[in-house]
């Protein structure tokens, strides 16, 4: 029997259970686990860097022939490490564990009843904490996701939660396929009692296979909650309900067999294939990725950070300002001088929510983007253009996707 056609966002898969196939990993996966960045989380919050750079595996596994004949959706789960792949010191060590330890193939294999929701294959891209990935790594990850979507119906990416909002927004702005991309992780390691890891991974696969977020771009699925990549942020360092979207809220929820979507992004309202982001990474190289930094304002903040960033060769700087984006006098003076030297600025607020308007010569308003997500958009803008007006227009469209 041939696989049924891919469903539109409002469709819900309901199919008979079939045996899922999980591809075994190449030796690269094993090396990635051994070379992984190890995060030991405890009262000190220390992070121990890996002595060597972990391997990045970008080889897409072929869809098994049996899966091609199955009525179930084909989902590829790409593992990158993080807490979700963590091994705790013991079964009750919630905060003391080694992140990026377990292999994604073994994790998927351990999930019960996955044969009811999808035919699942896996790829071990890496096995590190999210903060250990460079922008060049994210370039490779995005390209890998796009290549995978030429074969698979949807992709799930597992990452650490520390910089998940940046990884998700980078994928959201660069993946060219309209097919669903789901990013997930966990706040507790896989091996601890009461972990959220298994449920998050299972529900991410379920959401990916359902097709409900087709044309949504990249979405997050944690704690039974579906969030758009744009605007989502980590709000707590330990709680499992840490991810929120200030002002706008979640787009939907998963309650066992019920997948509810209550709002959609502007791109989902456009004809299929017409809302692809302009940032097609196949048109640039890793070396083209622009250097962009963030400078935060506070009481009597000096201009040294901006001056130092300019000396280091940045092309853009995001200011995380007080209130509606205000910065100190010293920072303002340093910014004016930097603009004269060709540096482009984006102004955002450090408050955690609210919109920033206006702008000016060399300054773009970041609307309600967080400083860290505004940095991603400015970096991509500067990687594709040196023209201020063009980049400003991208912030007014991709950065402010009003319906």
N, C-alpha and C positions, 0 to 999 in steps of 0.2 A: 504494500500500500504506500502510495506516495505521500509525503508530508503535506499537510494542509497549508494553504497560503498564509502568509504572515498577517496577523490581526491588527486592526487599527487600535488607537489608544483606548477606546471605550469597550473593547472586547475583553472577555474574560475566558481564559483557557479552562476547560473542564474535560479531562481526558482520562481514559483507563490507565491503570498503572502498568508501566513497562520497566524492564530492567535497565538501569542507567549504566553507562560505560564511563569509567574514569581512566584517562590515559596515564600510563606510568611516565614518570619524569625522566629526562635525560640526566647524565652525570652532572650537568651544569647546576641542576637544582640542589643536589647534595653539596656541591662546592659552595653554593650561595648560602646554604644553612650554616656551613662550617665557618664561612668568612663573614657572617652577619654581624652588623652592629648590635652590641648587647646593651640593652637599657635595664638597669637595675633600679626599680622604683621602690622607694621606701621613705623614711622620714627625711633623709637628706636630699632626695630627688636627684641623685647623681646620675650622670650619663657617661658611660665608658665607651669611647670611640673604638671602632675596630682597627686593628693594626694594618689591615689591607682593605682596598676597595672591593666590596662584594661584586660578584659576577652579575651581569644583566643579560638574561636570556630573552631574546626577541623572536625565537623560532616558533611560528604558529603551528600547533598540532593539527593535522588533517581531521576533518569531521569523519568519524567512523562510518563505514558503509551501512551498518545496521541502524545507526542514528539517522542517516539520510532517508531510510525507508520508514522510520517511526513517525507517528502523528504528533509526538511531543516536540516542543521547541528545542533547538540545539543551543546550549548556553556554555560559553567559555568563561571559566573563573581564573582570573589572573592574580596570583598572589605576590605581594610585595613585602610581606612581613608585618611588623607592628605588634601591638598588644594582642590582637586577635590570634596571632601565631605564637603567643608567649607561653612559656612553661614556668609555672609557679614553683617556689621552693618546696611547698607542700600543698595539700588540697585545700588549705584554709588561708593561704598567703595571697591576699587580694592585691597587695601593693608591692610585694617583693617577688620579682619574676624576671626572666630573661626574654625580652621581646624578640620577635623574628627568629624563632627557634624551630618551630614545627613546619613541615612542608605542606603546601596547599593540597597536594594530592591525597595525603593522609587525612587531612581535615575533612575534605569532601567525602572521602571514603567512609568516615565515621558518622556522617549525617544520616539519620534514619529517614526512610520514606521519600528520598529524593526522586526515586523512580516514578513517583506519582505526579511530579511537577515539571520535570525536564530531563533531557539527555545531557549529562554534564561532562565536559572535558576540562582539563586544567593546564595551566602554564605557570611555572615558577619564574617570574620576571626577576625577582631578587628576594632578599630576606633581611630587611633592615628596618629600623625605626623610620617613620615618615620624614623626620628632620634630617636624615642622613642622605636623602636624595638631592642631587644637584638639578639645576634647571635643564642641563644636558640630558640627565636621566629622564626627566619628565618629557622632554622632546621624544626620546626613544619610546617611552611608555605610551604616549599619545599615538605615535605612528604604529605601534604594535596593536593598540586597540582598533584603529581604523582598518588595518590589514585583517585583523581577526573578524571584523564585521562584514568583510567581503565574503566570508564563508559561514559564519555563525549568525543566528537570529538575534543574539544579544550578548553583552559582555558584563560580567561582574568583576570589579577590581577591589581587592582587599588591601587596606593600608592602615598604618598607625593613625591615631586620631589627632596627634599634636599639630600637624600641618595639613590635615585632611581637607580643610576648607580651601586651601590654596591649590592642592593637587586636583581637587574636584573642579575648581573654577578654571584651572589651566586646561583640563580635559574638555570642559564645557565650551571653552572658547576656541579649541583647536581641532577636536574630532569632527570630521566632515560627514560621517554617516548619520542618517536620521534614525537608525536603529537604537534601541534602548541601551544606555550605559548606566550601570548602577555601581555606586561606590559604597563600601561598608567596612566596618571594623568593630572594635569593641572597647569597652572601658575596663574589662577584666580579662585576664589571660584564659586561654582555652582550657587549662587543666585545673582551675580553681572551682570550688563548690559555688553554685549559683551563678556561673559565668553567663554573660550575655552574648558570648561569642557564637555559640552554636545557633541560637535563635536568629541572630542578626544575619549570619551567612545563609541559613535556610530561607529566611524571608527575602533576602536579596536575590537569591536564585529564583524564588517564586515570582517576585516582582518582575525580574528580567524576562522570565519565560512568558509572563502574562501579556506582554506587549502594551501594557497600559500607559507606559511613558514614552512611547514612540514619538519622536519629534520634540521631546521635552529637553533635549540635551542631556547632560549628566545630572543625575539626582542622587541624593544620599538616602540610605535606608538603614536606620539604627533605631533601636528601642520601639519597634513597630511603627515608626513614624517616617513619612516620606517628605524630604525637603529638596527644593531646587538648589543646585550648586551655588547660583548667584544669591548672595545675601546671607547664606547660612554661616554660623560661627559657633565655635566651641565656647561654652559659657561657664564650665565648671571643670576642675581638674580631676575629680573622682566620680561624680554622679553619672549614672548610666543614661540619664535624660539630658546630657550636657549640650547636645546640638539644638540650636534654636535659630529661627529667622526673625530678627527684630522687626517690629512694625507689621510685617506681612504674614508671618506664621507658616505652618506646614501646608503642603498641598494635598496630603492624604495620609491614610493609615492602613495598616494590614491587621486584620483581626481574624486569624486562622484562614478560612477559605474566602473571606471577604476582603477585597482590595477596593478601597474607596478613594477616589480622586475628586477633590472639591474645587480645585482651581488649576489653571494651566498657564504656562508662560506664553508670551506673545508669539514666539516662534512656532508653537504648536497650532496656532490659528492660521498659519500660512500654508499654501499648497506644498505638498511633499517635494523636497529637493530645492526649495527656494529660500530657506532660512539658514543655510549653512553659514557658519562664521567665516569672515574674510581671512582669518588667520590660518591659511592652509600651510602646514609645516613642510609639505613636500616642495614648496617654492623657496624655502630658505634652508640654510645649514645651521648646525648647532652654534657655530662661531658667529652667526648673525644675531644671536639672542643678545639683546641690549642689557647693559648693566643698570639696574635701578635700585635705589635704596629708600628707606623710610626714616624720617626724622620726626621725633615727637616733641611737642611743645609742653611746657610746664612753667611754674612760677620762676621768673627770671632766667628762662632758658637761654643759653648762649648760642652763638652762631657757629661754634666750632664743628658741630656734626655736619652741617651743610658744607662748610668750607673743606672739611676733610673728605667728604664724599666727592666733591668737585675735583679735588687734587687726585683722587683715586681713579678718575676717568669715567664717572657715571654720565649717562645721557639723560637720566630723569630722576626726580626725587619726589616722593609722596610725603606731604606733611600731615601728621596726625595732630590736629589742632584742638585747642580748647573750645568748648561751646560749639558754635557754628563754623568751626574751622580756623579760629584765630591763632596766631603765633606771636611770640614775643618780639619786642623791638629789634633785639640783636639777631634773631632768626630772620626777621623781615629784611634787615639790611643785607644779611648774607644771601638771602634768596634773590634780592634785586641784582646783586653783583653776579650771582650764578646765572641768572636769566640773560644778562648781557654777554655771558660767555657761551650761550647756546643751550643751557640746561632747561628742560621742560619740567614744570611742576604740576602736581595734582594736589588739591587741597581736600582733606577729609576731616572728620571729627573723631576724637578719642573717646567720646561719650558712650559708644556702643550702639547707638541708634540715632536716627535723625538724618535729615538731608542737608547737603551743603550746596549752595547755589552761587551764581556769579562767576568769578574768575577775573581775568585781565590779561595784560601782556605777559605771555609765557606761562600763564597759570590756567589750569583747567579745573572746573568744579567736579568733585567726585560723586555728587549726588549722595545716595545712602550706601555706597560701597564702603566696606571696611578698609582701613589703610592697607591691610595685607592683600585683599582682593584688588584694590585699586592699583597696587604695585604690579600684580600679574597683568592687568589690562594695559597699563602704561608700558610695561616691558614688551608685550606683544606689539603694541602700537609702534614703538620705536624700533622694533625689529623689522617691521614691514615698511616704515616710512619715516622720513626726517621732517616732514611737513607738519607744522603745528596745527593748521586748520584741519588737515585730514585726521590727525589723531584726536583732536577735539570733537570732530564729527563722530568718530567711533565711540567716544565716551557718551555722546548724546544719543546714540542708537544702541549699541551693544551694552554700554554701561548703564543705560536708563531704559530698559525694555518695557515701556508702558504699553498697555493694551488699548 
